[in-house]
């Protein structure tokens, strides 16, 4: 497997994990490693990765994290890694594991390696971690990984709900880029047109290949993987998450705060439909793209009640200090319900 030298080294393709030892050596990964995984990813890939690295002569300590990307979990992992004396940290799993690994890697200045087992979010190469505390999410500046290994054999077999969620997180750029430009002109926030143009190109490619993503074939998985990795580079370039997140993410954070139902990407997808309507743009196109990949487009499909969604829309503008189409006063309950009916999220 050819090692691609970029800001983050990457080894990608079918069977990339089969040459993990060689890839680690080419990347000058340290010998003493701390491997973090979730309970599910431990069974899927975590134990196998630890076994291969041990066989290759690496000293590996493993730790399983449950309960998501919380500050408590991140601080507990930080303590464990520090006590272990590890010189490198490896994350095997999805967005929550990656966010914790980025936090620890940044705090301890460790060589950081990600092995994603799902493509449910764009956390793979971003220099930010989203961590939860007291029911509210916080975007914390951390670090991009030194090495990413993307094995398409693993990613093509992931449960499709993760692919649908990942697409939902990526389609957010349709409304996020509009909000970001609005924030520059009316909210006095920094803006980088070059990053915005690249982000729009990535979005357009994903929309053209939506059927491949839906089929979870090689082209679809490769496109989604590189799109998520590129998001991280663009955030680093622009020094903000606004290149990929706007009002639709505020709605998603509010849904998580109010109800805690659905994956982040599926919450974002629903938020993108709503935000596109408010921006007077093609919300039906967004809805159709999400339907094509099998992502939820109604409250029922996400397991949300009408009351939960109305409450989320009322408080969404409070989730971050961002200037977006949501404004700074929030929606009334009456307008929130009308908005949900207009977009067919509730009947």
SULCORVEN-V218182 format. One record per backbone hydrogen bond with DSSP energy under -0.5 kcal/mol. CO is the residue of the C=O (numbers start at 1). NH is the residue of the N-H. E is the energy in kcal/mol with one decimal. If there is no record, write none. Layout:
# SULCORVEN-V218182
co=CO nh=NH e=E
co=CO nh=NH e=E
This chain:
# SULCORVEN-V218182
co=2 nh=4 e=-0.6
co=2 nh=12 e=-0.5
co=3 nh=5 e=-0.6
co=4 nh=6 e=-0.9
co=4 nh=10 e=-2.2
co=9 nh=148 e=-2.5
co=10 nh=4 e=-3.1
co=11 nh=150 e=-2.2
co=13 nh=16 e=-1.4
co=13 nh=152 e=-1.7
co=15 nh=18 e=-1.7
co=16 nh=19 e=-1.2
co=17 nh=20 e=-1.5
co=19 nh=23 e=-2.3
co=20 nh=24 e=-2.5
co=21 nh=25 e=-2.1
co=22 nh=26 e=-2.6
co=23 nh=27 e=-1.6
co=24 nh=29 e=-2.6
co=25 nh=28 e=-1.4
co=31 nh=33 e=-0.8
co=31 nh=59 e=-1.9
co=32 nh=87 e=-2.3
co=32 nh=88 e=-1.3
co=33 nh=35 e=-0.5
co=33 nh=61 e=-2.4
co=34 nh=36 e=-0.5
co=34 nh=90 e=-2.7
co=35 nh=63 e=-2.1
co=36 nh=92 e=-2.6
co=37 nh=65 e=-2.7
co=38 nh=42 e=-1.8
co=39 nh=43 e=-0.8
co=40 nh=44 e=-1.9
co=41 nh=45 e=-2.8
co=41 nh=46 e=-3.6
co=42 nh=47 e=-2.3
co=45 nh=49 e=-2.8
co=46 nh=50 e=-2.5
co=47 nh=51 e=-2.4
co=48 nh=52 e=-2.4
co=49 nh=53 e=-2.5
co=50 nh=54 e=-2.2
co=51 nh=55 e=-2.2
co=52 nh=56 e=-1.6
co=53 nh=58 e=-2.7
co=54 nh=57 e=-1.6
co=58 nh=60 e=-0.8
co=59 nh=33 e=-3.2
co=61 nh=35 e=-3.5
co=63 nh=37 e=-2.0
co=68 nh=70 e=-1.7
co=69 nh=132 e=-2.3
co=70 nh=74 e=-2.4
co=71 nh=75 e=-2.8
co=72 nh=76 e=-2.2
co=73 nh=77 e=-2.4
co=74 nh=78 e=-2.2
co=75 nh=79 e=-2.2
co=76 nh=80 e=-2.2
co=77 nh=81 e=-2.7
co=78 nh=82 e=-2.2
co=79 nh=83 e=-2.2
co=80 nh=84 e=-1.5
co=81 nh=85 e=-1.0
co=81 nh=86 e=-1.1
co=82 nh=85 e=-0.6
co=87 nh=111 e=-1.6
co=88 nh=34 e=-2.0
co=89 nh=113 e=-2.6
co=90 nh=36 e=-3.3
co=90 nh=92 e=-0.5
co=91 nh=93 e=-0.5
co=91 nh=115 e=-3.1
co=92 nh=38 e=-0.7
co=93 nh=117 e=-1.6
co=93 nh=118 e=-0.7
co=94 nh=98 e=-2.3
co=95 nh=99 e=-2.5
co=96 nh=100 e=-1.8
co=97 nh=101 e=-2.5
co=98 nh=102 e=-2.5
co=99 nh=103 e=-1.7
co=100 nh=104 e=-2.4
co=101 nh=105 e=-2.9
co=102 nh=106 e=-2.3
co=103 nh=107 e=-2.4
co=104 nh=108 e=-2.4
co=105 nh=109 e=-0.6
co=105 nh=110 e=-2.2
co=106 nh=109 e=-0.5
co=111 nh=89 e=-2.9
co=112 nh=146 e=-2.4
co=112 nh=147 e=-1.6
co=113 nh=91 e=-2.8
co=114 nh=149 e=-2.3
co=115 nh=93 e=-1.3
co=127 nh=142 e=-2.9
co=129 nh=131 e=-0.7
co=129 nh=140 e=-3.4
co=131 nh=138 e=-2.5
co=132 nh=71 e=-2.3
co=133 nh=136 e=-1.4
co=136 nh=133 e=-2.5
co=138 nh=131 e=-2.4
co=138 nh=140 e=-0.7
co=140 nh=129 e=-2.7
co=146 nh=9 e=-1.9
co=147 nh=114 e=-2.5
co=148 nh=11 e=-2.3
co=148 nh=150 e=-0.6
co=149 nh=151 e=-0.7
co=150 nh=13 e=-1.9
co=150 nh=152 e=-0.8
co=151 nh=154 e=-0.8
co=151 nh=155 e=-2.3
co=152 nh=156 e=-2.6
co=154 nh=157 e=-0.9
co=155 nh=158 e=-0.7
co=159 nh=162 e=-1.8
co=159 nh=163 e=-0.8
co=160 nh=164 e=-2.5
co=161 nh=165 e=-1.9
co=162 nh=166 e=-2.4
co=163 nh=167 e=-2.4
co=164 nh=168 e=-2.0
co=165 nh=169 e=-2.1
co=166 nh=170 e=-1.6
co=167 nh=171 e=-2.8
co=168 nh=172 e=-0.6
co=170 nh=173 e=-1.7
co=171 nh=174 e=-2.1
co=172 nh=175 e=-1.3
co=172 nh=176 e=-2.9
co=173 nh=177 e=-1.9
co=175 nh=179 e=-2.3
co=176 nh=180 e=-2.6
co=177 nh=181 e=-2.0
co=178 nh=182 e=-2.1
co=179 nh=183 e=-2.6
co=180 nh=184 e=-1.5
co=181 nh=185 e=-2.0
co=182 nh=186 e=-2.9
co=182 nh=187 e=-0.6
co=183 nh=187 e=-1.0
co=183 nh=189 e=-1.9
co=184 nh=188 e=-0.6
co=191 nh=193 e=-0.5
co=192 nh=196 e=-2.0
co=193 nh=197 e=-2.6
co=194 nh=198 e=-2.0
co=195 nh=199 e=-2.5
co=196 nh=200 e=-2.2
co=197 nh=201 e=-1.8
co=198 nh=202 e=-2.1
co=199 nh=203 e=-2.3
co=200 nh=204 e=-2.4
co=201 nh=205 e=-2.0
co=202 nh=206 e=-2.3
co=203 nh=207 e=-2.4
co=204 nh=208 e=-2.0
co=205 nh=209 e=-1.6
co=207 nh=210 e=-1.0
co=209 nh=212 e=-0.5
co=209 nh=213 e=-2.2
co=210 nh=214 e=-2.5
co=211 nh=215 e=-2.0
co=212 nh=216 e=-0.9
co=212 nh=217 e=-1.6
co=213 nh=216 e=-0.6
co=217 nh=221 e=-2.8
co=218 nh=222 e=-2.7
co=219 nh=223 e=-2.5
co=220 nh=224 e=-2.3
co=221 nh=225 e=-2.7
co=222 nh=226 e=-2.5
co=223 nh=227 e=-2.2
co=224 nh=228 e=-2.2
co=225 nh=229 e=-2.3
co=226 nh=230 e=-2.8
co=227 nh=231 e=-1.5
co=228 nh=232 e=-1.0
co=229 nh=232 e=-0.6
co=229 nh=233 e=-1.4
co=230 nh=234 e=-2.5
co=231 nh=235 e=-2.3
co=232 nh=236 e=-2.0
co=233 nh=237 e=-2.6
co=234 nh=238 e=-2.7
co=235 nh=239 e=-1.4
co=235 nh=240 e=-1.2
co=240 nh=243 e=-0.6
co=241 nh=244 e=-2.3
co=241 nh=245 e=-1.0
co=246 nh=249 e=-0.8
co=246 nh=250 e=-1.7
co=247 nh=251 e=-2.2
co=248 nh=252 e=-1.8
co=249 nh=253 e=-3.0
co=250 nh=254 e=-2.0
co=251 nh=255 e=-2.4
co=252 nh=256 e=-2.4
co=253 nh=257 e=-2.3
co=254 nh=258 e=-2.7
co=255 nh=259 e=-3.0
co=255 nh=260 e=-1.5
co=263 nh=267 e=-2.3
co=264 nh=268 e=-2.5
co=265 nh=269 e=-2.1
co=266 nh=270 e=-1.8
co=267 nh=271 e=-2.2
co=268 nh=272 e=-2.3
co=269 nh=273 e=-1.5
co=270 nh=274 e=-1.7
co=271 nh=275 e=-2.8
co=272 nh=276 e=-2.5
co=273 nh=277 e=-1.7
co=274 nh=278 e=-2.1
co=275 nh=279 e=-2.2
co=276 nh=281 e=-2.8
co=277 nh=280 e=-1.6
co=281 nh=283 e=-2.2
co=282 nh=286 e=-1.4
co=283 nh=287 e=-2.4
co=284 nh=288 e=-2.6
co=285 nh=289 e=-2.4
co=286 nh=290 e=-2.3
co=287 nh=291 e=-2.5
co=288 nh=292 e=-2.2
co=289 nh=293 e=-1.6
co=290 nh=294 e=-0.6
co=290 nh=295 e=-2.9
co=291 nh=294 e=-0.8
co=298 nh=302 e=-1.2
co=299 nh=303 e=-0.6
co=299 nh=304 e=-3.0
co=300 nh=303 e=-1.1
co=305 nh=309 e=-1.9
co=306 nh=310 e=-2.4
co=307 nh=311 e=-2.2
co=308 nh=312 e=-2.2
co=309 nh=313 e=-2.4
co=310 nh=314 e=-1.6
co=311 nh=315 e=-1.3
co=312 nh=316 e=-1.2
co=313 nh=331 e=-0.7
co=315 nh=318 e=-2.0
co=316 nh=319 e=-1.9
co=320 nh=322 e=-1.7
co=322 nh=324 e=-0.7
co=324 nh=327 e=-1.9
co=326 nh=330 e=-0.7
co=332 nh=336 e=-2.5
co=333 nh=337 e=-2.1
co=334 nh=338 e=-2.1
co=335 nh=339 e=-2.5
co=336 nh=340 e=-2.0
co=337 nh=341 e=-1.9
co=338 nh=342 e=-2.8
co=339 nh=343 e=-1.8
co=340 nh=345 e=-2.1
co=340 nh=346 e=-1.5
co=341 nh=344 e=-1.3
co=345 nh=299 e=-2.8
